[in-house]
Amino acid sequence: MTNIRIYNEPSKFDAARNRYSLGLRCQWGIDNALFYVCRDSAEPKNVLGTAMWIPPTPVSEPQSWSLYLSYWKLWIGQVYMNAIRYGRGGLNVGRYWIWKSRQAEAQAEIWGADGNAMGYKGERGFYFCNIVTVLPEAQGKGIGRALMEEVLKDADEKGLPCYLESSKRQPNVPIYEKFGFKLVREMRCSDEKEEEGINLYCMVREPKAKS
């Protein structure tokens, strides 16, 4: 889901650029994260939904060189997209960096340097739900639930928390609450010159006790 608020004018939103940007991110996820795809059983070439989760990394574990280089590769692809292929497509760079800064601030407040700032026991890392999307015509069929539960079951088995962020309270927060997520932080993303802004809703799910 694209956050239209980080664009100067929603009317200038470039859908082709957005698809390209998401494609870069998804390719990064296929190579470096947990990436799940739901296909149409009748037409396997048709993708009905996808999900990308950043796998847990213990706070004591240094970032690997392969992951470090993958971020550089992603960044170069984004530079090419903005500078050569599509331009910024109406993107408000100031708003974008405010959004990214507030994300980092929220994660630091929730997890902290030791992964346990708010008592969620993330020192062994946590699953970060980065993307979950289902085609409109395929919604209401349990696809989104299946994409979520695939990782939630693993998190419960390993005793690890899960984390996600949303820019919409409705209907997203109530939906995620059904999966056991709790709203732990709500942050405003706007600069001093703006009367309007967007909220960042941060949610954590603690692992369920084994029966």
Long-range contacts (C-beta under 8 A, 24 or more apart in sequence): 1-133, 1-167, 1-168, 3-99, 3-167, 3-198, 5-95, 5-167, 5-197, 5-198, 6-91, 6-92, 6-95, 6-96, 6-99, 7-89, 7-90, 7-91, 7-92, 7-95, 8-90, 8-91, 8-92, 9-90, 10-90, 12-89, 12-90, 13-89, 13-90, 14-86, 14-87, 14-89, 14-90, 16-86, 17-81, 17-85, 17-86, 17-87, 17-89, 18-89, 20-81, 20-85, 20-86, 21-78, 21-81, 22-131, 24-74, 24-77, 24-78, 24-81, 25-52, 25-74, 25-130, 25-131, 26-50, 26-52, 26-131, 28-70, 28-73, 28-74, 29-130, 29-131, 31-70, 32-66, 32-67, 32-70, 33-130, 34-127, 34-151, 36-147, 36-150, 36-151, 38-134, 38-138, 38-143, 38-146, 38-147, 47-135, 48-134, 48-135, 48-138, 48-143, 49-132, 49-133, 49-134, 49-135, 49-138, 49-143, 49-144, 49-147, 50-131, 50-132, 50-133, 50-147, 51-129, 51-131, 51-132, 51-133, 51-147, 51-148, 51-150, 51-151, 52-130, 52-131, 52-132, 53-127, 53-128, 53-129, 53-130, 53-151, 54-127, 54-128, 54-130, 55-125, 55-127, 56-124, 56-125, 56-126, 56-127, 56-158, 56-160, 57-125, 58-115, 58-123, 58-124, 58-125, 59-113, 59-114, 59-115, 59-122, 59-123, 59-125, 60-123, 61-125, 94-191, 95-189, 95-191, 98-189, 98-190, 98-191, 99-189, 99-198, 99-200, 102-187, 102-188, 102-189, 102-200, 103-165, 103-200, 105-187, 106-165, 106-185, 106-187, 106-200, 106-202, 107-163, 107-202, 109-185, 110-163, 110-184, 110-185, 110-202, 110-204, 111-163, 118-184, 118-204, 120-161, 120-204, 120-206, 121-161, 121-206, 122-160, 122-161, 122-163, 124-160, 125-160, 126-160, 126-161, 126-162, 126-163, 126-204, 127-151, 127-154, 127-155, 127-160, 127-161, 127-162, 127-163, 128-162, 128-163, 128-164, 129-162, 129-163, 129-164, 145-179, 148-179, 149-179, 152-179, 152-180, 152-205, 155-205, 155-207, 156-207, 156-208, 156-210, 157-210, 158-207, 159-207, 160-207, 161-204, 161-205, 161-206, 161-207, 162-204, 162-205, 163-202, 163-203, 163-204, 163-205, 164-202, 164-203, 165-200, 165-201, 165-202, 165-203, 166-200, 166-201, 166-203, 167-198, 167-199, 167-200, 167-201, 168-201, 169-199, 169-201, 172-201, 173-201, 173-203, 176-203, 177-203, 179-205, 180-205, 180-206, 180-208, 181-205, 182-206
